[in-house]
Amino acid sequence: MTRAVERLRKLGTGDHMVQWSGLISRRSLLQRTASAAGAVAILGAPPNAVSAVPKISKQAVAYQDHPDGDKRCDKCVQFQAPDACKMVEGPISPQGACRIFMPLRQT
């Protein structure tokens, strides 16, 4: 048995409650410290963690380096100037198009 449990058995009822609440406080402190450390680890992640998501190949999205009607990469929400896409791997043409085209919102 631990010393704390042995002391609790020897103590009277009034002192017992004082000692027992002290043990709960330590436990609570340790739990809260562990929770805070976990929160710091999660919140401290780099904001670009999403960029670690693998991109799709040009072939899989049927990419072409010319427009498909009104569909052009430079009019898509996924386009990243001057020649990149958030979803498709490799360099792309601003005049290109693919199956996952999503038009920019017009305000």
KEKE-562257 format. One record per residue: residue in three letters; residue number from 1; x, y, z of N, C-alpha, C in turn. Coordinates in pm, 1 decimal, padded with zeros to 6 digits, always signed. Layout:
<rs>
   residuo   num        n.u        n.v        n.w       ca.u       ca.v       ca.w        c.u        c.v        c.w
       ALA   NUM          X          Y          Z          X          Y          Z          X          Y          Z
...
</rs>
This chain:
<rs>
   residuo   num        n.u        n.v        n.w       ca.u       ca.v       ca.w        c.u        c.v        c.w
       MET     1   +00083.0   -00119.0   +00000.0   +00000.0   +00000.0   +00000.0   +00086.9   +00124.6   +00000.0
       THR     2   +00032.8   +00229.2   -00054.9   +00110.0   +00352.0   -00058.1   +00104.3   +00420.9   +00077.3
       ARG     3   +00197.9   +00507.5   +00100.1   +00203.0   +00580.9   +00227.8   +00079.2   +00667.7   +00246.6
       ALA     4   +00029.5   +00728.0   +00138.4   -00087.4   +00815.5   +00149.0   -00208.5   +00736.9   +00198.1
       VAL     5   -00228.5   +00616.3   +00147.7   -00342.1   +00534.3   +00189.1   -00325.6   +00492.7   +00334.7
       GLU     6   -00204.7   +00456.9   +00373.4   -00179.4   +00418.2   +00512.4   -00208.0   +00534.5   +00606.7
       ARG     7   -00166.0   +00656.8   +00569.2   -00192.0   +00773.4   +00654.1   -00341.1   +00798.6   +00665.7
       LEU     8   -00413.5   +00781.0   +00556.6   -00558.0   +00803.4   +00558.9   -00627.5   +00706.8   +00654.0
       ARG     9   -00582.7   +00583.7   +00659.1   -00643.0   +00485.7   +00749.1   -00617.4   +00520.6   +00895.6
       LYS    10   -00501.8   +00579.6   +00924.8   -00466.4   +00613.9   +01062.0   -00535.0   +00741.1   +01110.1
       LEU    11   -00570.3   +00831.1   +01019.1   -00629.3   +00959.8   +01055.1   -00774.6   +00946.0   +01097.2
       GLY    12   -00821.4   +01044.0   +01173.7   -00962.4   +01047.5   +01213.9   -01047.9   +01098.7   +01099.2
       THR    13   -01178.9   +01103.3   +01119.3   -01269.9   +01142.3   +01011.5   -01246.5   +01283.9   +00963.2
       GLY    14   -01230.9   +01382.4   +01051.0   -01212.7   +01521.0   +01009.4   -01085.1   +01539.3   +00929.2
       ASP    15   -00975.2   +01485.4   +00980.9   -00847.5   +01495.9   +00910.9   -00847.9   +01415.1   +00781.2
       HIS    16   -00922.7   +01307.2   +00785.4   -00931.1   +01219.8   +00667.3   -00981.1   +01297.8   +00545.8
       MET    17   -01083.1   +01379.7   +00563.9   -01139.6   +01455.5   +00452.6   -01039.9   +01558.7   +00400.2
       VAL    18   -00964.3   +01620.5   +00491.3   -00865.8   +01719.0   +00449.3   -00758.5   +01652.2   +00363.8
       GLN    19   -00707.6   +01538.4   +00409.7   -00603.3   +01467.8   +00336.6   -00656.0   +01413.6   +00203.1
       TRP    20   -00777.7   +01358.2   +00203.5   -00833.1   +01301.0   +00081.7   -00855.8   +01408.8   -00024.2
       SER    21   -00904.1   +01526.3   +00015.5   -00925.3   +01633.1   -00082.2   -00792.3   +01679.8   -00139.8
       GLY    22   -00685.9   +01669.8   -00062.3   -00553.8   +01703.6   -00114.0   -00510.3   +01607.9   -00223.5
       LEU    23   -00542.3   +01479.5   -00207.9   -00508.7   +01380.8   -00311.0   -00587.8   +01406.6   -00438.4
       ILE    24   -00714.3   +01440.8   -00423.6   -00796.4   +01468.9   -00541.5   -00742.5   +01590.9   -00614.3
       SER    25   -00698.0   +01690.4   -00542.1   -00644.8   +01809.4   -00606.3   -00520.7   +01777.0   -00689.0
       ARG    26   -00434.6   +01693.4   -00636.7   -00315.8   +01655.9   -00712.8   -00354.4   +01581.2   -00839.9
       ARG    27   -00446.9   +01488.6   -00825.0   -00492.3   +01411.8   -00940.7   -00554.1   +01505.6   -01044.0
       SER    28   -00637.4   +01595.7   -00997.5   -00701.9   +01691.5   -01086.7   -00597.5   +01778.4   -01156.9
       LEU    29   -00497.8   +01820.8   -01081.3   -00391.1   +01902.9   -01139.1   -00316.5   +01826.6   -01248.6
       LEU    30   -00284.2   +01701.2   -01223.3   -00215.1   +01620.5   -01323.2   -00301.1   +01599.3   -01447.9
       GLN    31   -00430.8   +01574.0   -01429.0   -00519.8   +01554.2   -01543.4   -00530.5   +01681.5   -01626.1
       ARG    32   -00544.3   +01793.1   -01557.9   -00556.3   +01920.0   -01630.0   -00426.7   +01956.3   -01701.9
       THR    33   -00314.1   +01924.0   -01640.6   -00185.8   +01950.0   -01705.1   -00172.1   +01865.9   -01831.6
       ALA    34   -00212.2   +01739.9   -01823.3   -00206.5   +01653.1   -01941.2   -00300.2   +01704.0   -02050.2
       SER    35   -00418.3   +01748.5   -02011.7   -00514.2   +01802.0   -02109.3   -00459.4   +01928.0   -02174.5
       ALA    36   -00399.9   +02014.9   -02096.0   -00344.1   +02139.1   -02149.7   -00228.6   +02108.6   -02245.8
       ALA    37   -00146.5   +02011.1   -02211.8   -00035.2   +01974.4   -02300.6   -00087.7   +01920.9   -02433.0
       GLY    38   -00193.9   +01843.4   -02428.7   -00255.4   +01793.0   -02551.6   -00311.9   +01905.8   -02635.8
       ALA    39   -00377.1   +02001.3   -02571.6   -00434.4   +02115.5   -02643.9   -00324.4   +02198.1   -02709.6
       VAL    40   -00215.0   +02218.4   -02638.9   -00103.4   +02294.5   -02696.2   -00047.5   +02222.5   -02818.1
       ALA    41   -00037.0   +02090.3   -02810.2   +00015.4   +02012.9   -02923.1   -00076.6   +02024.7   -03044.8
       ILE    42   -00207.3   +02021.0   -03021.4   -00302.4   +02030.5   -03132.2   -00305.8   +02171.5   -03188.1
       LEU    43   -00318.8   +02270.3   -03101.1   -00329.0   +02407.7   -03146.7   -00196.6   +02461.9   -03199.6
       GLY    44   -00087.6   +02400.8   -03161.1   +00043.3   +02446.6   -03205.4   +00083.5   +02390.1   -03341.2
       ALA    45   -00003.4   +02307.1   -03401.4   +00028.0   +02250.9   -03533.8   +00036.8   +02362.6   -03636.1
       PRO    46   +00123.8   +02347.6   -03732.1   +00137.1   +02453.4   -03833.3   +00007.4   +02472.1   -03910.4
       PRO    47   -00026.0   +02596.6   -03944.7   -00152.3   +02622.1   -04013.1   -00158.6   +02561.5   -04152.1
       ASN    48   -00046.2   +02526.7   -04210.4   -00044.5   +02468.7   -04343.5   -00042.4   +02316.4   -04340.1
       ALA    49   -00091.8   +02258.5   -04233.0   -00093.4   +02113.0   -04223.2   -00179.7   +02052.1   -04333.4
       VAL    50   -00277.3   +02125.2   -04380.9   -00363.3   +02077.1   -04488.0   -00283.6   +02058.3   -04616.5
       SER    51   -00179.6   +02137.0   -04636.2   -00100.1   +02126.0   -04758.1   -00027.6   +01991.7   -04766.9
       ALA    52   -00025.7   +01915.8   -04659.1   +00037.8   +01785.2   -04660.7   -00049.9   +01681.5   -04730.8
       VAL    53   -00173.6   +01716.8   -04763.6   -00264.1   +01625.7   -04832.7   -00210.6   +01600.6   -04973.4
       PRO    54   -00202.8   +01475.1   -05015.5   -00150.5   +01446.8   -05148.8   -00241.2   +01503.0   -05258.1
       LYS    55   -00179.5   +01549.4   -05365.0   -00255.4   +01605.4   -05476.4   -00291.3   +01495.0   -05575.5
       ILE    56   -00387.7   +01525.3   -05660.8   -00437.6   +01430.8   -05760.2   -00357.4   +01448.1   -05889.8
       SER    57   -00335.9   +01339.7   -05960.3   -00261.1   +01348.5   -06086.0   -00344.9   +01419.2   -06193.0
       LYS    58   -00276.4   +01479.5   -06289.0   -00344.2   +01547.8   -06400.0   -00430.8   +01449.8   -06478.3
       GLN    59   -00381.1   +01330.3   -06494.8   -00454.6   +01229.1   -06570.1   -00585.7   +01192.8   -06500.0
       ALA    60   -00583.0   +01180.5   -06367.3   -00702.8   +01141.6   -06292.1   -00814.6   +01245.6   -06301.7
       VAL    61   -00779.1   +01373.1   -06318.6   -00881.3   +01478.3   -06327.4   -00904.9   +01522.7   -06471.5
       ALA    62   -00846.7   +01451.8   -06566.7   -00859.9   +01482.6   -06709.9   -00818.4   +01626.6   -06738.9
       TYR    63   -00703.1   +01665.6   -06685.4   -00650.8   +01801.2   -06707.3   -00613.5   +01819.8   -06853.9
       GLN    64   -00643.3   +01939.0   -06906.1   -00600.2   +01977.8   -07040.9   -00545.1   +02119.4   -07033.1
       ASP    65   -00449.7   +02152.4   -07114.8   -00384.1   +02283.1   -07105.7   -00456.0   +02392.6   -07185.6
       HIS    66   -00578.4   +02367.3   -07224.2   -00659.8   +02468.7   -07291.8   -00798.7   +02471.8   -07226.0
       PRO    67   -00872.2   +02582.7   -07241.1   -01002.4   +02595.2   -07175.1   -01104.8   +02494.1   -07227.0
       ASP    68   -01202.1   +02469.2   -07142.2   -01315.7   +02384.3   -07179.0   -01440.2   +02473.5   -07171.9
       GLY    69   -01465.2   +02545.9   -07277.8   -01573.5   +02644.7   -07276.5   -01536.1   +02759.2   -07183.5
       ASP    70   -01621.0   +02787.1   -07084.6   -01593.2   +02892.5   -06986.7   -01506.2   +02843.0   -06871.1
       LYS    71   -01481.6   +02716.3   -06867.1   -01401.7   +02658.5   -06758.6   -01254.2   +02679.4   -06786.5
       ARG    72   -01190.7   +02759.8   -06700.8   -01045.9   +02785.3   -06709.4   -00989.5   +02782.8   -06568.2
       CYS    73   -00869.9   +02734.4   -06554.5   -00806.5   +02724.7   -06422.5   -00801.6   +02858.8   -06349.6
       ASP    74   -00771.9   +02967.3   -06422.1   -00761.8   +03096.6   -06353.6   -00897.0   +03150.1   -06307.6
       LYS    75   -01005.6   +03081.0   -06340.2   -01139.3   +03117.3   -06292.1   -01191.9   +03015.0   -06190.8
       CYS    76   -01102.5   +02931.8   -06139.3   -01138.6   +02824.4   -06045.7   -01092.5   +02860.2   -05904.3
       VAL    77   -01169.0   +02818.9   -05804.0   -01133.1   +02846.9   -05664.5   -01006.6   +02772.8   -05621.4
       GLN    78   -00971.5   +02665.5   -05690.1   -00853.5   +02587.1   -05653.6   -00723.7   +02642.4   -05711.2
       PHE    79   -00732.9   +02738.0   -05803.1   -00614.9   +02791.3   -05872.3   -00527.4   +02873.0   -05778.5
       GLN    80   -00395.6   +02853.5   -05790.2   -00296.8   +02928.9   -05714.4   -00199.3   +02990.9   -05813.8
       ALA    81   -00210.0   +03122.5   -05830.1   -00124.5   +03192.7   -05927.6   +00022.4   +03172.4   -05891.1
       PRO    82   +00112.2   +03164.9   -05982.4   +00091.2   +03184.1   -06125.5   +00057.2   +03055.5   -06200.4
       ASP    83   +00095.9   +02937.1   -06146.0   +00075.2   +02815.1   -06225.6   +00056.8   +02689.8   -06141.1
       ALA    84   -00024.2   +02699.7   -06035.1   -00043.2   +02584.5   -05947.1   -00191.7   +02566.7   -05913.8
       CYS    85   -00223.1   +02450.6   -05860.0   -00359.5   +02417.9   -05818.7   -00352.1   +02353.7   -05680.8
       LYS    86   -00452.0   +02380.3   -05598.2   -00456.0   +02320.7   -05464.0   -00480.4   +02170.6   -05470.0
       MET    87   -00541.6   +02124.2   -05578.6   -00581.7   +01984.6   -05588.1   -00498.8   +01900.2   -05685.0
       VAL    88   -00447.2   +01962.4   -05789.2   -00378.2   +01888.3   -05896.1   -00227.0   +01904.6   -05881.5
       GLU    89   -00154.0   +01795.3   -05898.4   -00008.2   +01801.3   -05883.5   +00058.0   +01858.2   -06007.9
       GLY    90   +00171.5   +01922.3   -05983.4   +00252.3   +01976.0   -06092.5   +00205.0   +02112.1   -06141.4
       PRO    91   +00285.9   +02172.1   -06229.0   +00248.6   +02303.1   -06283.0   +00130.5   +02290.3   -06379.0
       ILE    92   +00045.0   +02393.0   -06378.3   -00071.3   +02394.0   -06468.0   -00077.9   +02528.2   -06539.7
       SER    93   -00149.0   +02529.9   -06648.3   -00166.9   +02652.9   -06724.5   -00289.6   +02727.5   -06671.8
       PRO    94   -00280.5   +02858.6   -06653.9   -00398.5   +02935.3   -06612.8   -00513.3   +02920.8   -06713.7
       GLN    95   -00478.8   +02886.0   -06837.5   -00580.0   +02867.5   -06942.2   -00631.5   +02723.3   -06946.8
       GLY    96   -00578.6   +02636.3   -06863.3   -00617.1   +02495.5   -06864.0   -00753.5   +02471.3   -06800.6
       ALA    97   -00792.1   +02344.0   -06796.2   -00921.1   +02304.9   -06736.7   -00915.1   +02158.1   -06695.2
       CYS    98   -01005.3   +02118.4   -06602.7   -01013.8   +01978.7   -06560.5   -01154.1   +01947.9   -06508.8
       ARG    99   -01177.5   +01821.6   -06470.6   -01309.9   +01777.4   -06424.5   -01350.3   +01836.8   -06291.1
       ILE   100   -01256.5   +01877.1   -06207.7   -01292.3   +01925.7   -06073.7   -01300.7   +02078.1   -06067.6
       PHE   101   -01323.4   +02140.6   -06180.5   -01336.7   +02286.6   -06187.3   -01451.4   +02333.5   -06097.3
       MET   102   -01423.1   +02436.0   -06016.3   -01524.8   +02501.2   -05933.0   -01509.0   +02651.2   -05952.3
       PRO   103   -01611.0   +02716.7   -06010.9   -01597.5   +02858.2   -06044.1   -01581.8   +02947.1   -05921.2
       LEU   104   -01504.5   +03055.1   -05939.6   -01491.4   +03155.2   -05833.6   -01627.9   +03219.1   -05808.8
       ARG   105   -01655.4   +03254.5   -05686.0   -01779.5   +03325.3   -05654.4   -01770.8   +03466.8   -05706.6
       GLN   106   -01871.2   +03508.8   -05773.9   -01874.6   +03645.6   -05825.8   -01950.6   +03731.7   -05724.6
       THR   107   -01890.4   +03843.9   -05684.6   -01954.5   +03931.1   -05585.8   -02018.0   +04050.1   -05651.4
</rs>
